[in-house]
Amino acid sequence: MTWTVAPERFDTPDAALLRRDYYDEVASRYWERPATAREIDEGLAGDGVERLAPPTGGFFVGRFEGKPASCAGLLLVDGTTAELTRVYVRPAFRATGGGGLLLAAVESAARDFGVRRLRLDTRGDLVEARGLYAKHGYGEVPAFNRGPYAEHWFAKEL
């Protein structure tokens, strides 16, 4: 079983479907009901994804046996700090090692940008994500933003 992770434009067909699946899952969990197609469209509209491309960041797609299975975004904050965002592994591919490979690829790209600290925020109900971050060396830190969905903050020194 083989995973690959590579930079990819956020608007390719595979990346767009992964972003849509990501938003569907996080919105559905938050609302405790399935998100509608309209709600997903509205959530993705104007979400700032265009910043996840050089020179302000990057977007990455993981594939398992060639099938699109995960994604993550990197957003530069300043010369030494970046944020990890839109981290998603499709449920069928969780617990196969792909999440760690995805994080490693983003961390490598962050280093190439000169980043020394990678940070992120997440919600309490996203327990799989919090477990992934902790497993790969991200520690909880004090809040660095006041986002409406930010309940836990993590960082890792690169």
Long-range contacts (C-beta under 8 A, 24 or more apart in sequence): 1-64, 1-65, 1-96, 2-64, 2-65, 3-62, 3-63, 3-64, 3-69, 3-96, 3-97, 3-98, 3-101, 4-62, 4-63, 5-60, 5-61, 5-62, 5-63, 5-70, 5-98, 5-101, 5-102, 5-104, 5-105, 6-60, 6-61, 6-105, 7-58, 7-59, 7-60, 7-109, 8-59, 8-60, 8-61, 9-53, 9-59, 10-49, 10-50, 10-52, 10-53, 10-59, 10-73, 11-49, 12-61, 14-61, 14-68, 15-59, 15-61, 15-68, 15-71, 17-68, 18-61, 18-68, 18-70, 18-71, 18-88, 18-90, 19-44, 19-49, 19-71, 19-86, 19-88, 20-44, 21-88, 21-90, 22-71, 22-86, 22-88, 25-88, 25-91, 26-123, 26-126, 26-149, 29-123, 29-125, 29-126, 30-123, 30-125, 30-149, 49-73, 49-86, 51-75, 52-85, 52-86, 57-82, 58-106, 58-109, 59-86, 60-102, 60-105, 60-106, 60-109, 62-89, 62-98, 62-101, 62-102, 62-105, 64-93, 64-96, 64-98, 69-93, 69-98, 70-98, 70-99, 70-102, 71-102, 72-102, 72-103, 72-105, 72-106, 74-106, 74-109, 74-110, 74-113, 74-118, 76-113, 76-115, 77-119, 79-114, 80-114, 80-115, 80-116, 80-117, 81-115, 81-116, 81-117, 81-118, 81-119, 82-110, 82-113, 82-115, 82-117, 82-118, 82-119, 83-118, 83-119, 83-120, 84-118, 84-119, 84-120, 85-120, 87-120, 87-129, 87-132, 89-128, 89-132, 94-128, 99-132, 99-136, 100-132, 100-135, 100-136, 103-132, 103-133, 103-136, 104-136, 107-156, 107-158, 110-158, 111-158, 115-158, 116-157, 116-158, 117-155, 117-156, 117-157, 117-158, 118-155, 118-156, 118-158, 119-144, 119-153, 119-154, 119-155, 119-156, 120-153, 120-154, 120-155, 121-145, 121-147, 121-149, 121-150, 121-151, 121-152, 121-153, 121-154, 122-150, 122-151, 122-152, 122-154, 123-149, 123-150, 123-151, 123-152, 124-151, 124-152, 130-154
